[in-house]
Amino acid sequence: MGVNLRDLVVKKALRPGDLVGKALAIDGYNALYQFLTVIRQPDGTPLKDSLGRITSHLSGLFYRTVNLMEMGVKPVYVFDGKPPEIKELEIERRRLLKKEAARKYEEALARGDLEAARTYAMQAAKLTEEMVNEAKELLDAMGIPWVQAPSEGEAQAAYMARKGDVWASASQDYDSLLYGAPRLVRNLTISGKRRRPRGRGYIEVEPELIVLDEVLKHLGVSREQLIEIAILIGTDYNPDGVRGVGPKTAYKLIKQYGSLKRALLKLPQANFPVAPEEIKRVFLEPEVTDNYALKWSMPSRDRVIEILVEEHDFSRERVVKAVERAEKAYRERFLQRGLDFWFR
């Protein structure tokens, strides 16, 4: 879900050349979920191979990563580990919502409502451990590094950005800012045309950059206060937030009273499943690791073909052409530039 900071942050559109030479830590689970939900048949059925195994995540990951390489981006995917214990309630809530969406999907199919079926199928999408392992295997074959986070992937990506190992965190959610990422790139893996809800045409989606220091300066708050604003709105650890409090109201409350503790004295309706201080601690002191190495290499054409074509029935012609594009991008973008280019 992530926290809804859209109405508060300052952002700027990224032009095609703005990300050339930038190493970006991409929220792997976030990206794979996007591919699983968007890459589907008109009736909501995901792409599958001849054995009935879902391949939407592999299709999205493969072709989008090739596009990123051609843009001059050095992607590294970061995958979630064990979630914090205080996230258990939200995980259970999501499980129930997906179960209900799956039921409504079957009902919509039965009555022939394909638009509704597609919507419910997207809501019911599940990312399994097997899918994640398949994604990692494909990334290895493509010469793209990935990092296994001990806990939240966005926290790990933000940590890598703070260290300077990558230029920015890339995710659809704003949580990276709460974890302290100096820069957040949104819409990286879904730029282009995106289908409107219930099939009502398409909208153009372009990458955008959000700089944490600019957000804090614009709002006149500290990072800790930004976290407190998020808690009032609702985070993955207290998804309901405070009833009747949206982003703008939450901001006004923290600005007026200076802290969440004082603001809550004026909000008798506030009721949190987890103590606010515990939520703040997860954002300020997340579990992260230095156990990673960022190394990019030439794609293994034979291995990519083996995974996508021989194991999962992808079109050999399309895969070969895409691998050739990736090889060219690696030679022209990765090998002919020095270290200063990648981290300027």
DRENKOL-653662 format. One record per residue (C-alpha): residue number from 1; residue in one letter; z, x, y. Coordinates in Angstrom, 3 decimals. Layout:
residues N
PT    nr   rest         up       east      north
PT   NUM      a          Z          X          Y
...
***
This chain:
residues 344
PT    nr   rest         up       east      north
PT     1      m      0.000      0.000      0.000
PT     2      g      1.104      2.561      2.554
PT     3      v      2.549      1.826      5.967
PT     4      n      0.560     -0.116      8.559
PT     5      l      0.435      2.176     11.594
PT     6      r     -3.125      1.243     12.534
PT     7      d     -2.187     -0.441     15.826
PT     8      l     -0.039      2.488     16.970
PT     9      v     -1.951      5.666     16.181
PT    10      v     -4.562      7.332     18.351
PT    11      k     -7.687      8.263     16.481
PT    12      k    -11.124      9.638     17.134
PT    13      a    -14.380      9.311     15.251
PT    14      l    -15.637     12.358     13.400
PT    15      r    -19.262     13.357     13.789
PT    16      p    -21.250     14.693     10.797
PT    17      g    -20.701     18.344     11.727
PT    18      d    -17.014     18.131     12.649
PT    19      l    -15.779     18.774      9.116
PT    20      v    -18.096     21.659      8.305
PT    21      g    -16.004     24.523      7.025
PT    22      k    -12.835     22.483      6.609
PT    23      a    -10.704     22.511      3.447
PT    24      l     -9.290     19.010      2.915
PT    25      a     -6.545     17.867      0.527
PT    26      i     -7.727     14.504     -0.768
PT    27      d     -5.305     11.953     -2.182
PT    28      g     -6.719     11.830     -5.714
PT    29      y     -5.129      8.541     -6.812
PT    30      n     -6.133      6.898     -3.552
PT    31      a     -9.747      8.000     -3.973
PT    32      l     -9.993      6.998     -7.628
PT    33      y     -8.575      3.551     -6.870
PT    34      q    -11.209      3.107     -4.182
PT    35      f    -13.956      3.964     -6.644
PT    36      l    -12.491      1.665     -9.288
PT    37      t    -12.316     -1.286     -6.932
PT    38      v    -15.618     -0.843     -5.096
PT    39      i    -18.007      0.330     -7.827
PT    40      r    -18.426     -2.897     -9.776
PT    41      q    -21.006     -5.403    -10.950
PT    42      p    -21.472     -8.673     -8.978
PT    43      d    -19.060    -10.469    -11.325
PT    44      g    -16.388     -7.800    -10.849
PT    45      t    -17.036     -5.897    -14.078
PT    46      p    -16.611     -2.125    -13.604
PT    47      l    -19.211      0.354    -14.789
PT    48      k    -18.796      1.141    -18.489
PT    49      d    -20.376      3.408    -21.071
PT    50      s    -21.768      2.315    -24.446
PT    51      l    -18.276      2.458    -25.983
PT    52      g    -16.846      0.128    -23.356
PT    53      r    -14.959      2.848    -21.473
PT    54      i    -14.731      2.391    -17.698
PT    55      t    -16.714      4.977    -15.742
PT    56      s    -16.574      3.674    -12.151
PT    57      h    -14.017      6.342    -11.226
PT    58      l    -16.186      9.138    -12.614
PT    59      s    -19.297      7.866    -10.865
PT    60      g    -17.560      7.634     -7.505
PT    61      l    -15.798     10.971     -7.875
PT    62      f    -18.926     12.834     -8.926
PT    63      y    -21.423     11.591     -6.357
PT    64      r    -18.955     11.466     -3.467
PT    65      t    -17.777     15.025     -4.147
PT    66      v    -21.365     16.239     -4.168
PT    67      n    -21.855     14.544     -0.791
PT    68      l    -18.743     16.253      0.575
PT    69      m    -19.977     19.646     -0.602
PT    70      e    -23.280     19.048      1.179
PT    71      m    -21.329     18.200      4.332
PT    72      g    -19.740     21.639      4.162
PT    73      v    -16.325     20.277      3.179
PT    74      k    -14.189     22.179      0.669
PT    75      p    -12.405     19.381     -1.180
PT    76      v     -9.233     19.758     -3.201
PT    77      y     -7.861     16.693     -4.957
PT    78      v     -4.108     16.142     -5.161
PT    79      f     -2.714     13.860     -7.871
PT    80      d      0.572     11.970     -7.961
PT    81      g      3.394     13.031    -10.221
PT    82      k      6.553     11.078    -10.993
PT    83      p      7.298      8.613     -8.175
PT    84      p     10.702      8.654     -6.472
PT    85      e     13.213      6.349     -8.105
PT    86      i     13.424      4.226     -4.970
PT    87      k      9.772      3.236     -5.505
PT    88      e     10.491      1.393     -8.767
PT    89      l     10.704     -2.039     -7.134
PT    90      e      7.347     -1.587     -5.411
PT    91      i      5.726     -0.363     -8.634
PT    92      e      6.969     -3.447    -10.461
PT    93      r      5.771     -5.691     -7.633
PT    94      r      2.297     -4.168     -7.849
PT    95      r      2.245     -4.603    -11.623
PT    96      l      2.988     -8.308    -11.306
PT    97      l      0.371     -8.749     -8.591
PT    98      k     -2.267     -7.106    -10.773
PT    99      k     -1.275     -9.287    -13.711
PT   100      e     -1.679    -12.399    -11.583
PT   101      a     -5.014    -11.155    -10.210
PT   102      a     -6.260    -10.575    -13.762
PT   103      r     -5.381    -14.173    -14.647
PT   104      k     -7.194    -15.522    -11.590
PT   105      y    -10.193    -13.326    -12.422
PT   106      e    -10.589    -14.976    -15.829
PT   107      e    -10.268    -18.420    -14.244
PT   108      a    -12.897    -17.611    -11.613
PT   109      l    -15.298    -16.375    -14.293
PT   110      a    -14.751    -19.518    -16.332
PT   111      r    -15.733    -21.753    -13.413
PT   112      g    -18.666    -19.505    -12.441
PT   113      d    -17.283    -18.371     -9.071
PT   114      l    -18.593    -14.804     -9.052
PT   115      e    -17.456    -14.009     -5.496
PT   116      a    -13.869    -14.923     -6.307
PT   117      a    -14.140    -13.151     -9.667
PT   118      r    -15.181     -9.920     -7.969
PT   119      t    -12.338    -10.157     -5.453
PT   120      y     -9.708    -10.736     -8.144
PT   121      a    -11.197     -8.024    -10.355
PT   122      m    -10.820     -5.518     -7.514
PT   123      q     -7.196     -6.580     -7.034
PT   124      a     -6.511     -6.212    -10.763
PT   125      a     -7.949     -2.687    -11.033
PT   126      k     -5.710     -0.261    -12.920
PT   127      l     -5.842      3.513    -12.843
PT   128      t     -4.742      4.873    -16.208
PT   129      e     -3.520      8.309    -17.184
PT   130      e     -6.659      8.717    -19.283
PT   131      m     -8.846      8.065    -16.229
PT   132      v     -6.937     10.638    -14.200
PT   133      n     -7.338     13.230    -16.963
PT   134      e    -11.072     12.465    -17.130
PT   135      a    -11.285     12.987    -13.373
PT   136      k     -9.520     16.348    -13.591
PT   137      e    -11.836     17.430    -16.402
PT   138      l    -14.872     16.535    -14.302
PT   139      l    -13.510     18.380    -11.270
PT   140      d    -12.997     21.494    -13.405
PT   141      a    -16.630     21.271    -14.493
PT   142      m    -17.721     20.889    -10.857
PT   143      g    -15.753     23.958     -9.751
PT   144      i    -13.498     21.872     -7.525
PT   145      p     -9.736     22.633     -7.488
PT   146      w     -7.094     19.988     -8.012
PT   147      v     -3.335     20.090     -7.596
PT   148      q     -0.737     18.255     -9.652
PT   149      a      2.045     17.113     -7.349
PT   150      p      5.566     16.885     -8.765
PT   151      s      6.002     13.519     -7.054
PT   152      e      4.020     11.797     -4.285
PT   153      g      0.502     13.180     -3.862
PT   154      e      0.430     12.475     -0.131
PT   155      a      3.629     14.453      0.338
PT   156      q      2.064     17.414     -1.472
PT   157      a     -1.159     17.155      0.559
PT   158      a      0.845     17.056      3.793
PT   159      y      2.818     20.120      2.686
PT   160      m     -0.387     22.042      1.974
PT   161      a     -1.717     21.083      5.409
PT   162      r      1.505     22.197      7.123
PT   163      k      1.266     25.552      5.337
PT   164      g     -2.309     25.991      6.527
PT   165      d     -3.750     26.101      3.009
PT   166      v     -5.933     23.142      3.973
PT   167      w     -7.040     21.902      7.377
PT   168      a     -5.976     18.288      6.875
PT   169      s     -4.800     15.638      4.463
PT   170      a     -7.423     13.025      3.573
PT   171      s     -6.301      9.540      2.607
PT   172      q     -6.726      5.895      3.537
PT   173      d     -2.977      5.517      4.020
PT   174      y     -1.041      6.665      7.059
PT   175      d      1.881      7.950      4.998
PT   176      s      0.638     11.528      5.318
PT   177      l      1.751     11.436      8.962
PT   178      l      5.262     10.450      7.919
PT   179      y      5.307     13.381      5.499
PT   180      g      4.381     15.674      8.380
PT   181      a      0.666     16.316      7.880
PT   182      p     -0.573     17.837     11.164
PT   183      r     -3.924     16.115     10.700
PT   184      l     -5.043     13.069      8.733
PT   185      v     -8.681     12.270      7.950
PT   186      r     -9.355      8.659      6.988
PT   187      n    -12.483      7.096      5.464
PT   188      l    -13.584     10.412      3.998
PT   189      t    -14.357      9.088      0.526
PT   190      i    -15.648      5.669      1.592
PT   191      s    -17.743      6.456      4.681
PT   192      g    -20.977      4.505      4.896
PT   193      k    -21.283      0.796      4.213
PT   194      r    -18.329     -1.111      2.787
PT   195      r    -18.479     -4.627      1.430
PT   196      r    -16.570     -7.230      3.447
PT   197      p    -13.957     -9.395      1.666
PT   198      r    -15.508    -12.052     -0.574
PT   199      g    -18.957    -10.554     -0.216
PT   200      r    -19.505    -11.496      3.420
PT   201      g    -21.915     -8.696      4.241
PT   202      y    -21.081     -5.077      4.947
PT   203      i    -19.379     -3.071      7.668
PT   204      e    -20.030      0.499      8.746
PT   205      v    -17.199      2.885      7.941
PT   206      e    -17.074      6.359      9.446
PT   207      p    -14.554      9.197      9.020
PT   208      e    -11.837      9.370     11.663
PT   209      l     -9.271     11.987     12.616
PT   210      i     -5.632     11.370     13.503
PT   211      v     -3.569     14.278     14.860
PT   212      l      0.193     13.917     14.363
PT   213      d      1.199     15.695     17.587
PT   214      e     -1.157     13.480     19.592
PT   215      v      0.306     10.355     17.992
PT   216      l      3.880     11.439     18.727
PT   217      k      2.999     12.377     22.311
PT   218      h      1.135      9.098     22.872
PT   219      l      4.061      7.051     21.565
PT   220      g      6.736      9.248     23.089
PT   221      v      8.675      9.495     19.809
PT   222      s      9.736     12.163     17.334
PT   223      r      8.453     12.303     13.762
PT   224      e     11.834     10.990     12.583
PT   225      q     11.483      8.036     14.949
PT   226      l      7.960      7.420     13.650
PT   227      i      9.448      7.208     10.163
PT   228      e     12.029      4.727     11.459
PT   229      i      9.260      2.621     12.983
PT   230      a      7.537      2.658      9.593
PT   231      i     10.715      1.528      7.831
PT   232      l     10.963     -1.480     10.135
PT   233      i      7.315     -2.357      9.412
PT   234      g      7.524     -1.716      5.676
PT   235      t      6.768      1.304      3.463
PT   236      d      6.149      1.811     -0.236
PT   237      y      9.921      2.057     -0.600
PT   238      n     10.709     -1.160      1.311
PT   239      p      7.385     -3.047      1.327
PT   240      d      8.667     -6.152      3.092
PT   241      g     10.103     -4.279      6.074
PT   242      v     12.059     -6.531      8.424
PT   243      r     10.929    -10.140      8.582
PT   244      g      9.094    -10.924     11.800
PT   245      v      8.781     -7.273     12.834
PT   246      g      5.253     -5.874     13.103
PT   247      p      4.043     -2.471     14.308
PT   248      k      4.283     -3.189     18.040
PT   249      t      7.705     -4.823     17.788
PT   250      a      9.013     -2.001     15.606
PT   251      y      7.806      0.521     18.174
PT   252      k      9.477     -1.350     21.039
PT   253      l     12.758     -1.552     19.117
PT   254      i     12.908      2.175     18.393
PT   255      k     11.899      3.031     21.952
PT   256      q     14.498      0.662     23.379
PT   257      y     17.436      1.590     21.147
PT   258      g     16.481      5.157     20.320
PT   259      s     17.204      5.006     16.603
PT   260      l     16.875      2.782     13.577
PT   261      k     20.634      2.591     13.157
PT   262      r     21.113      1.097     16.621
PT   263      a     18.055     -1.144     16.328
PT   264      l     19.350     -2.647     13.088
PT   265      l     22.498     -3.824     14.889
PT   266      k     20.217     -6.200     16.780
PT   267      l     18.427     -7.376     13.635
PT   268      p     20.844     -9.411     11.525
PT   269      q     17.957    -10.566      9.318
PT   270      a     17.242     -7.007      8.168
PT   271      n     17.779     -6.573      4.447
PT   272      f     16.578     -3.445      2.658
PT   273      p     16.372     -2.986     -1.137
PT   274      v     16.975      0.726     -0.486
PT   275      a     19.200      2.301      2.147
PT   276      p     17.088      3.329      5.183
PT   277      e     18.598      6.828      5.081
PT   278      e     17.323      7.262      1.531
PT   279      i     13.823      6.249      2.636
PT   280      k     13.953      8.708      5.528
PT   281      r     15.070     11.481      3.186
PT   282      v     12.027     10.955      0.928
PT   283      f      9.695     11.398      3.892
PT   284      l     11.595     14.288      5.491
PT   285      e     12.486     16.167      2.306
PT   286      p      9.863     15.231     -0.313
PT   287      e      9.553     16.986     -3.632
PT   288      v      6.609     19.407     -3.416
PT   289      t      5.407     22.558     -5.153
PT   290      d      3.838     25.931     -4.363
PT   291      n      2.474     26.122     -7.895
PT   292      y     -1.219     25.838     -7.085
PT   293      a     -4.228     28.028     -6.369
PT   294      l     -7.220     26.863     -4.362
PT   295      k    -10.363     28.376     -5.833
PT   296      w    -13.859     26.898     -5.662
PT   297      s    -16.622     27.994     -8.012
PT   298      m    -20.218     27.250     -8.946
PT   299      p    -20.530     23.968    -10.853
PT   300      s    -21.092     24.275    -14.598
PT   301      r    -24.296     22.301    -15.053
PT   302      d    -24.023     22.167    -18.852
PT   303      r    -20.407     20.967    -18.768
PT   304      v    -21.083     18.285    -16.145
PT   305      i    -24.026     17.000    -18.195
PT   306      e    -21.905     17.041    -21.340
PT   307      i    -19.179     14.942    -19.692
PT   308      l    -21.289     12.454    -17.775
PT   309      v    -24.513     12.188    -19.773
PT   310      e    -23.589     12.960    -23.360
PT   311      e    -20.085     11.474    -23.370
PT   312      h    -20.437      8.606    -20.882
PT   313      d    -24.140      7.662    -20.834
PT   314      f    -24.911      8.505    -17.209
PT   315      s    -28.587      8.919    -16.286
PT   316      r    -29.550     12.490    -17.110
PT   317      e    -32.135     12.588    -14.331
PT   318      r    -29.666     11.423    -11.662
PT   319      v    -26.908     13.748    -12.848
PT   320      v    -29.184     16.794    -12.988
PT   321      k    -30.460     16.115     -9.463
PT   322      a    -26.898     15.719     -8.163
PT   323      v    -25.746     18.936     -9.877
PT   324      e    -28.674     20.777     -8.342
PT   325      r    -27.560     19.507     -4.926
PT   326      a    -24.016     20.711     -5.638
PT   327      e    -25.280     24.124     -6.739
PT   328      k    -27.354     24.454     -3.584
PT   329      a    -24.408     23.395     -1.417
PT   330      y    -22.174     25.939     -3.117
PT   331      r    -24.663     28.769     -2.575
PT   332      e    -25.443     27.848      1.033
PT   333      r    -22.086     26.506      2.230
PT   334      f    -19.491     28.283      0.092
PT   335      l    -20.879     31.741     -0.672
PT   336      q    -22.533     32.588      2.623
PT   337      r    -19.423     32.062      4.742
PT   338      g    -16.343     34.168      5.179
PT   339      l    -12.700     33.133      5.148
PT   340      d    -12.646     32.568      8.910
PT   341      f    -15.374     29.957      8.531
PT   342      w    -13.367     27.830      6.131
PT   343      f    -10.161     27.732      8.154
PT   344      r    -11.402     27.833     11.745
***
